[in-house]
């Protein structure tokens, strides 16, 4: 697929079937890469399961959760943190997918694709969709394991969260892609991941309600409110109980568009970071 696209003559317009072939090829390759990296799947589940089975068990009595939307009654702490752990899977997956983007841009198939007749925005969007699609089975596997731990949601909630997971996965993937555009070396991006993943996760409503944060620190409360990861967590939390948090939906949708536009501009050889660094992959 890569060779065919790279050898096509440059044209002002491409047939829809060619776009479909490109999208299918990128998604298929990302899926195969995930299947061949079984340790990646295990690692994606180990992190949230440790929080769910060990951390939540230890803090169950200390960090009780009162009745707050979307819950109609008092809930156990592990029930509260489940949506945040689902998003933690997507956050790591988005960053790992963007980590591979740094390598692929230099020596992998994306280096060839970026000089193909396909529009750059479509290639980046396809890569984003592929990374999001890979995260969905991981999240549902985590939910299946949590179900055996007596963490249950309304049956329709498992279907209702799918659009929320798609949107949140696109937002986190777009953020990782934007970060990858400014990282020239694989090692630099791997180190920068830690400065994004952990602050986003801990400074959010993933582990504790925001009203508790406000009681402890008003400044941290505002930081959590401005954190897009908070709104992604709340979007999934409400969707899991067949409700819609309109504010979170607007924030996540807006951040997805903002991060994606930023990544497309950053990968633009005429105006982005690639052009300023003078990389070979930055020209078309």
Residue pairs with C-beta under 8 A, 6 or more apart in sequence:
1 21
1 22
1 24
1 25
2 25
2 109
2 112
2 113
2 116
3 112
4 21
5 18
5 21
5 22
5 112
5 113
5 116
5 117
5 118
6 112
6 113
6 115
6 116
8 18
8 116
8 117
9 117
10 117
11 117
14 117
14 118
18 118
19 118
19 122
22 113
22 118
22 122
22 123
22 126
23 122
23 126
23 129
26 113
26 123
26 126
26 127
26 129
26 130
27 126
27 129
27 130
27 133
29 109
29 130
30 97
30 127
30 130
30 131
30 133
30 134
31 130
31 133
31 134
33 100
34 40
34 41
34 134
40 96
41 138
44 89
44 92
44 93
44 138
45 89
45 138
45 141
45 142
45 145
47 88
47 89
47 92
48 85
48 86
48 88
48 89
48 142
49 142
49 145
51 81
51 85
51 88
52 78
52 81
52 82
52 85
52 146
52 149
52 151
53 149
56 76
56 77
56 78
56 81
57 78
59 77
60 76
60 77
60 78
63 77
63 208
63 212
64 74
64 77
65 71
65 74
65 75
65 76
65 77
65 79
65 80
65 209
66 74
66 209
67 73
67 74
68 209
68 211
69 238
69 243
70 237
70 238
70 240
70 241
70 243
70 245
71 241
76 151
78 149
78 151
79 151
80 209
81 206
81 207
82 143
82 146
82 151
82 240
83 206
83 233
83 234
83 236
83 237
83 240
84 201
84 204
84 205
84 206
84 207
84 233
85 142
85 206
86 139
86 142
86 143
86 165
86 236
87 168
87 172
87 206
87 229
87 232
87 233
87 236
88 201
88 206
89 135
89 138
89 139
89 142
90 132
90 135
90 139
90 165
90 168
90 169
90 172
91 172
91 197
91 200
91 201
91 229
92 197
93 131
93 134
93 135
93 138
93 169
93 172
93 173
94 131
94 132
94 135
94 169
94 172
94 173
94 174
94 175
94 176
95 172
95 176
95 179
95 193
95 196
95 197
97 127
97 130
97 131
97 134
97 173
97 176
98 131
98 173
98 176
98 177
98 179
98 180
98 189
99 176
99 180
99 186
99 189
99 190
99 193
100 108
101 110
101 127
101 176
101 177
101 180
102 180
102 183
102 184
102 185
102 186
102 189
103 186
104 110
104 111
105 111
105 114
105 180
105 281
106 281
110 123
110 127
110 281
111 281
113 123
114 120
114 123
114 267
114 281
114 284
115 281
115 283
115 284
116 123
120 264
120 267
120 268
120 284
121 264
124 177
124 260
124 263
124 264
124 267
125 260
127 177
128 170
128 173
128 174
128 177
128 260
129 170
131 169
131 173
131 176
132 166
132 169
132 170
132 173
135 165
135 169
136 162
136 165
136 166
136 169
139 165
140 158
143 158
153 240
153 241
154 240
154 241
154 242
156 242
157 239
157 240
157 241
157 242
158 240
160 239
160 240
160 242
161 236
161 239
161 240
163 239
164 235
164 236
164 238
164 239
165 236
167 232
167 235
167 249
167 252
167 253
167 256
168 232
168 235
168 236
168 252
170 256
170 260
171 228
171 232
171 252
171 255
171 256
171 259
172 229
172 232
174 255
174 256
174 259
174 260
174 262
174 263
175 196
175 228
175 255
175 259
177 259
177 260
177 263
178 259
178 262
178 263
178 266
179 189
179 192
179 193
179 196
180 189
180 263
181 263
181 266
181 267
181 272
181 273
181 274
182 266
182 273
183 189
183 192
184 277
184 279
200 227
200 228
200 229
201 207
201 229
203 220
203 223
203 224
203 227
204 224
204 227
204 229
204 230
204 233
205 213
205 224
205 230
205 233
205 234
206 229
206 230
206 233
210 221
210 224
210 225
210 230
213 220
213 221
213 224
214 221
224 230
228 251
228 252
228 255
231 245
231 247
231 248
231 251
231 252
231 255
232 248
232 252
234 245
234 248
235 245
235 248
235 249
235 252
237 245
238 244
238 245
238 248
265 271
265 272
266 272
266 273
266 274
267 273
267 274
268 274
268 275
269 275
269 282
269 283
269 284
272 282
274 281
274 282
275 282
275 283
